[in-house]
């Protein structure tokens, strides 16, 4: 009798366990079918939110006029007593001003701010020349601009076109509203303090000019080696490039630590393959792998095996410098060659000179705002050519397939981000990058361009090889640098 009762108890327990498993399985099935897109979007938000954006927080006395400069150079002129609470009262004590800015495609990507404007004929993509969000708070509660108060702004931009307008993102309608046509464009006027910090004396200028003319002929029979951090390193002197054709691509340099010394380094070279074919591969094809096979000394050329999606070849490439970074790389090379510390003061002078030249090339868009929130120096952008694709993403090394709920499109010629769920529309002649978050929480990207132009409304079904980022970028600066090198 005891055994029979024990048997019945075991049978009931097993039955309940099976029922529970079936219920859990059914719940899991229901969740995956009904809420998969919502779950994936939440996953995307989690990954993008973990990347640090361009944000700066100021603590100010609201009773005094304030001149602030954001993390990336937006200038704000805030009048005294500009802020009030929701009930219209002046805040007591100091307040916090938070300025978030979005100047690059990477900034826009992590912001998740929609980049489409509603017109009478439908939604149109927006091309940004500088976007930002201004928030103010006192004791943790939001503030707003007082009646009749405005914040003056100067927003830096590398795009010198004059046909950019001003838009405000209305949180009540979740739409952009145009507030100004053709924003005024002006050159930046350096303050006296900035001028003094950027000035280079005549003696220093002469020294710079002399250093620019200094060259060392790399023609030694034996490669020059130095011991650095306990390792034997064969030196390399970057070629100076200003207008020549050059390329950027990721390479594995563990065996060649000399390549990691220099700033703003790029590659230039030739191949037994047709030079036009070589250049077309870099400009139009999707790079899968760039592996250094050997180094040829004393010519400082590296035999690199390139594998693109549609072509493979080997080429002898040399490390090179762009623009004024040639001067900095020369100083780094000479310090290693002469077995001495690098002249940091000299490098700092060259860096200031580069910074000054960049500042002179930069323009500002000047205007005033009468409310806090998201503002955009923008213009509408229509694709000149269109092709529709439905992608099938695949990691080539593992043959793993990806079906992202959201795919982001970046056209490297346009400062904007398109967001798609399934079918993607792009310019077949542009340099396009597709970005998404995999089920493993990794950012993935693929370069896609030079597609056949669509002559009909037919959609192209395309299998696309993707690259998974081994490490998630910590900031949008890192992400932007990675995307620019794709």
Steps between C-alpha positions, in 0.01 A plus 500: 500500500784735588673420169177567306460842668864579427451399136193726471692793649785450252252473212327825604835680534615386153166602348519845657859538382408408141202736508720780635763442229231498231355824638846661508568378148167639384574830675841518336348424159229762550758758612733436208222524244308797644765717662821415309526838330437687826764289679754554221439876497550513876824307449614756237416787737702334776811467281479852352425658838821352639711702252598837645377798299616860475342642816617767744328620819552852636411631846418872480352788695182578303488859628816586301570511126692191390719418197551124465685277252383141450716191470528537121507878477140623497498851650204604717420852620248469784346822637444557871177366651428297186340199672178439691328198652185340356294737718688805369716566807871582500714208627694550822870414517715358223351306208633238260519543122542180296616535137498186284624544143495289185745599226583165337308198377625310807357772728166486316495119509527472878257790557213309331355840401279458189650663191190535282290809432130482421416678173174517304626215280629282783804451721834636372845424644690781670871579456651659809768766535482498879232377742473546876274465803495754785344415836492697827406386849492620860505253787425220254191667350492627140508871418388693195593830339321802642267706282699733273838332572722350229826307496746612232690219328790445263512141373825382333477320167742365242234523229526852360185485286264788575168325437446350845186585698411480870260237634354436845384154610154539650457235774121550499462386136827303474579694180752755379382861451691741276567830680757682282609492134867524394690540824765775500853367445797667664868439565606441857663800665762385749493664840815675625566207733466249215719715277776514759489122551512437126775752418834361386801728519719582199782291648265204547367541145852497361574186699187336361591596144849361553362173636268469200801516271693240698503156339690181565568281200400142576762316301698309758608149407401369839169578664536729803381329816429638843402339830168649614315371805728198503421409138721527194322730254601568141441868429290631215482860374156594367482649152370857494171522312290807429311451174593143408252215501490324835288237672392414852417146605528291820803271519642260758832653609610270784815398308571858389485728808678780311169574324336597828732791577364759263200731501251529213680228305363374167617267224613554143637249251491308175408151388567267212129525449359786295526825700146595397383162628687561827347843554152380402522221758583744781240754396213272402538144627452350847827423680501160672865469610832688478789286620868602501702211357851643517704820518758593237792693650662743463225625265242492778238337282257244635359219292130493594249240393161661432177309487198697381156359439548491123877495453823384664852630440830581670664842499816665631388781727692769688399675820437870440390824667219735412533876497668673792529175696803435283692744722394322818586157358841632391575607858386163638716318244806715571468445875495123447783518244722713727403304812366803685164605649261665258495880519155539654523881493563491126216254443271726706593801282425304183172377651397858580580604145286216362220592741514864388481402132201276569332781691551736208330246271199474732189714464225575752124526456364779718145528638293524821248259655198583716438155648705207628512161327641349179606733218652416163690700237367298212378470143285247319674233295354300211678198353604568141505127428316226684526128536295287740661199666393236748823394671601162633789559738770240557819491706739342250743352754227308687230481230257635761187666363349817649145635473505835682174675585665837431773585249666842482630641172782755485589664168858623550429803279198611705498585871188306593374157605217306336307244707341193338319191620497270195540650153784753461512785247840646411700678233682226303786737411568615858739365758249336733546333838234281660510466880296279732518325837526121491313261730825471699502873570783582261504791258531372145570696184532447126611723218274492195526707182522496120178304467322484166253787467140382519307563180176361644335483838638148545680441831845340497553211743860528617724287720740728686813398689528689829778570748435473873677756719712307748471778758214743538615862451502697825407829332355637178848635416629141494198380304534783249871427447416134438223582251721747314759226456250245364 
